[in-house]
Amino acid sequence: MKKLEDIDLTNKTVILRCDLNVPMENGIITDDNRIVESIKTIKYLYNNANKVVILSHLGRVKSIDDKIKNTLKPVCNRLSDILNLNIRLCTYEEDVKKIINNNKIVMLENTRFFDLDNKKESNNDINLSKYFASLGDIFVNDAFGVLHRKAASVVGISKFLPSYLGFLVRKEIENLNIIRNNPKRPFAVILGGAKVSDKIGLISNLITKVDKLIIVGAMSFTFLKVKGINVGKSIIDIEQEEYVRDLLNKYEEKIILPVDVYTGEFDKNSQKILKDINDISSSDMALDIGPKTIKLISENINNFKTIFLNGPAGAFELPNFSYGTIKLFELLEKINANIIIGGGDSAYAAIKFGFKDSFTHISTGGGASLEYIEGKSLPGLKYFSE
């Protein structure tokens, strides 16, 4: 596959799909990592192509009100500030082609605005795909976080234009291949988050390859319950208990579970109480892992050569229950290994707590990174120029 830098972009209008789906509160961006990670490709195209047209989605659009809430205007403004450029945000009610002709760089409004019309964007409508393709000469996909989605602006457009990967997607694939393709051993996977069901594909794919599978976060309580431990009011994934039981029967020697937890209420003002797992009462809700668990994990993976982490160790969004997530990052930071942090909450937490530059790679894609490591073919990579 040809690299982007091998393509003559002179006099070309490039359609660039980014993943600028950043978290926002009251119209204010709370984490601009995905914007920052897109800068390299945007700068390159701006300096080498005739024109650049940026596409992205933001949130879900199911109503007219969602169009107001999920406008890309704050994203466009932030990107303009970072690049010191005046990027023109173009709505679909305007003369899009005329605006592209009159501006060096343009950002089109949220591609999911088309979902109000029979979900044309999310369902990869062929006519919408052709419309996006008609706006340029070359397509560059740098939206790693949505490569597992069959959207018109991700998959459909690449059927109708010469298509290439941006620098961010290439960096993601290169680093995730450390996990997907024969990782250096010993190899550990640390999984957190809420539901076992969200990670079944990943667990099933990696359980025979890992030396240790460490389960933390809310999903660990399904494992502990299956082992006969009272987990009180802690979150469990009832539908996956049989899967977990089978997993423990076959691979218990590989699996590490919490041995102590912090309990409390899911509230920012909640007090926390440290308990061994055998001391959890029926009225307790466990929301974080404790120091004995951190010590146990350290003793097991201190000399490991490859570690993949996906999912937080607790309710890190609540200050009193961020201990386990932070301590886990501190532990990993000291290990001389290839350490890959999955996207989503894991990436957000790593950056939030100051570990942005501490690991081999922090992925920008949650679901996409999991599916790629599982060995699945990502739809967004299907149609690319040789």
N, C-alpha and C positions, 0 to 999 in steps of 0.2 A: 504494500500500500504506500502510495506517495505521501511524503510529509508535506505539511502546509508550506514550509519554507522552500520547497522545491517547485512550487507553483508560481507561474507568472501572473501576478495580480494587476498588472498595469491596465488601466482603463476598465477594470472590472468592478461591478457592484456586488458586494459580498453580503449574503444573508447569514447572520450569525445567531445561532440559538444558544443562549446562556441559561443557566439556572439561577435567576435572581430572586427566587422565592424566599425572601428573608423574613424573619419574625418581626412583627410590628405591634406596638401598643398605642392606640389612639393616634394612628398616623405617623408614629415615630419609630424608626428602625432601631431595634434593640441589639441586633447582631449583624454586622455587615460583612462577615467572613466570606460569604459566597460572592459578594460584589468584589471584594479585594482579590479573591482567587481568580476572577475573570479578567483582571486588568491586563495581564501579559498578552493574552490573545487579542483583546480589543486594541491595545496599543500597536501591536504588530500589524493588524489589519488597517488601522487608521493611517499608519505610516507607509503602507505598501499598496493598498487598494485605492481605487478611485472614490468609492463610497462604501459606507458600512451601515447596514440595517440590522438593528438588534431586536431579537424576539425573546420573550420570556413569559412565563405565567406567574401569577401571584395568588396563592390561596385557592379556594374553590368559589366558583361563581354559579349560584343557583337562582339568584333573583336580581332584580334591578338594583336593590339596595347593596348587593355584593359588589356591583360595579363601582359604586361610590367608595366603598370600604377598601376594595382591592385594586385601586388604580396604581399604576406603576410610577406615578408622579414623584413620590418621595424617593424611589429607587433611582429614577432618572436624575433627580437633583443631587443625590449623594454621589452617583457616578460622575456627574459633571464636575462636582467639587474635587473629587479625587484626581481626575484627569486634567483639571483646569481647562475644560472644553465646554462649549455651549451645545449640549446634546438636545436636539429637538424631539420632544415627545409628540407623537402623531396619533390622533384618534382615527378610528375607522370611518367616522362620519366625514372626515376631511378628504381632500384629493391626495391620496397616499402617494401615488407615483409622482405627482408634481412636487410634493414636499421632499421626496427622496432626491429628485433631480436638482432641487435648489439648496440642498444641504449636504455637507460632507459626511455627517454621522447623524443617524436618526434612530430613535427607539420607538417601536410600535407599542400601542397599548396592550395590556394583558391579553395573551392569546386565548385565555379561557372565557373571555367575553363572548366568544363564539359558541360556548356551551349553552347559552340561553336559547340557541337555535338547534334543538335536537342533539346537543352535545357534539357538535361537529368537530371541535378541537380534540376532545378526549377520545372520540370514536374514530379518529383518523379519516375524516371525510375526504374523499378524493378531490372534490371540487375546491374545498378549502386548501388542501395541499397544493393543488395547481395554482391557486391564487397567491399563496405565499411564494411559490417558486417563480411566479411571473414578475416578482419585484426585484430579481437580481440575476446574476450570471453564475454564481458559485455559492454553494452552501457549506458552511463550516459549523459543525456541532461541537460545542464546548460545554454542553449541559449534562455533565455526568450524572447529576442527581435524578434525572428523569429518563435515562437511557433504557430503563425497564418499562417505560410507558409507551403504548402504541398511539401516540398523539400525532396530529397532522403536522405540527411544527417540529416534531422530533423525528418521526419515521417517514410520514407521507411526503414531505418536501424533498427528501433525499432520493426519492424515486425519479424525480424530474430534473435534477441539477447535478453536475459534477460535485461530489461531496467529500469532505475531508474532516479530519479530527483536529480540534483545537488543542492548545498546549495543556490545558487543565485536564481534559479527558485522557490525553496520552500519559500525563503524570500519574493520574489515578490508576490506569491500567497497569503501568509499569510497577507501581508500588503494591497494588493488590495481587499482582502475580507472585509476589514474595510468599503470599499465603496460598494462593491457588495452585501454584506449580512447585511441588517438592520443597516445602519450607525447611530451613536448617533446623536440625534437632539438637536438643529437646525442644518440643513445640507445645505451647499451651494456648488454649482459648479461654478467655474470661467473658462470660455472658451475664448481663443484667437486664434490667427493664421489667415490665409488668407480666407479660404473657409468654408462657412456654410455646403456645401456638404460633407466635410470631417468629420463633427461632427453630422450628422443627426441621425445616429444610437444611438450615446451616448445621444443626447438630447431627442430623443423619448423614450429611456429607462428610463431616470432619471427625466424627467420633472414632473412626478406625484409624485416622491419621494422627490424632493428637496423643501426646504423652500424658497431659492433664487437661481435664475440662473443669473449669471453676465456675460454679453457678452462684451469683450474688443477686442483690436486688429482690424485687417482689417475686420473680419467678422461682427463687430458691425455696419459697415456702410450699410450693406444690411438691417439690422433691422431699422436703422435710416431713410434710404430712404423709406422703406415701411411705416413708420410713417409720411411721407410727408416732411422730412427735406432735404434740399439741401446739398448733401455731396460732391459736386464738382467733382474733378477727383479721389476721393478716390476709392479704390478697392471695387467692389460689385460683388456678386454672382447672376447674373441675373436669372439663371435657378431656383434658390431656393426662389425667392421672394414670390411665392404663399404659399410655406411651411412656410416661416417666417410670412406671414400675418395671416395664420391660427393659428400659435403658439401664436402670440400676441393677437389675438381675444380670445383665450381660457385661456391664462395664463399671461396676461399682468401684473397682480398684483405681480407675482413672478419674473418678468424679470427686471433687472437693466442694463441700457445702459449708455454710456459716456455722460457727460453734458458739457465737454470742451475737446479740443484737441490741439495738436501742429501740425501745418501745415508746409510744406516745400517741397523740392525736394528729391527724393530718391537718395541721394548723400552724401558721408561722409563729404563733405565740406559745405553742405547746412545749411543756417540759419533757425531757427525755430521761428514760430510766434504762440503765445497762443491765441486761439479763443474759445468762447462759440459755441456750435454746431449750434445755430441759426444764427451765423455770418459767417459761411463758405460760401465763394463765389464760383462761378462756375469754377474759375481757380485754386482753392485750392486743394491740396492733403493732407489729414490728415494722419499722420504717427505715432502718439502716443497719449496717453490719458494725460489729464492735472491734476493739483492739486485738482480741485473741484471734479473730478471723483474719485480720490483716497479718498478724504474726504467722499464722498457719499458711497463708498464701505465700508469704515471703520465703518461708522454709522450703516450700515445694518448688518454686520457680526461680530462685535466685541465680542459678547457673544456666537458665534456659537461653536459647539462641533466637527463637522466634516466638512472639506473643501477639495475639490478636485480641483486642478488647472491643466489645460492642454492648452498650447499655450501661446505665449508671448503677452504682452499688446500693443506692437508696434514694429517698425522696430529696435529692440534692437541691431542689428549688426552694426548700424550706431550710433556712440557715442551721437550725438545730439538728438537721438530719443530713448534712452534707459531709460529715466526718469521713465516712467510708469511701465515698467517691474521691475526695481530696487525698486521703491517705493512700489509696490505691494508685493514683497518679504519681504521688511522691515515691512510692515503692518502685513503680515501673521506670521512673526517671533515672533511678540509680543502677538499673540493670543494663549490662552491655549486651544488647540484643537488637534485632530488627523488631520494632514495636509499631504496630499498625492500630490506629484508633478508628473504629467504624464511625460513620456519619450520624446524623440525627442528634439525639440527646447527648451521646458520647462526645461528639465533636464540640457541641455547644458548651458542655461542662468543662472540657479540657481547656478551651479558650477562655471561658468565664473565670476559671480559677488560676489562670496564668501559665498554662502549660503548652501554649501554641507552638513553641519551638523546641519542645522537649523530646519529641519522638520522631521516628523515621518518617511517619506519614499520618496526617489526620484527614480522613476522607470527607468530602463535601456531600456525599450521597449516603443516605441511610439504607433504604430498600435496595437501591441499585448496587451498593457495595456488597450487601448480603447475597443478593442473587448472583452477582458475578463470582464471589468466592464459592458459592454453592456449585458452580460449574454451569450455570444456565447461560444460554445465549441471550444477550440483551437486544431487544427489538431495534433500539436506536443505533446499533452497529451493523445492521444488516446490509444496507445499500451504500457502499463506499467505493470510490474510484480506485482502480488498481494502479 
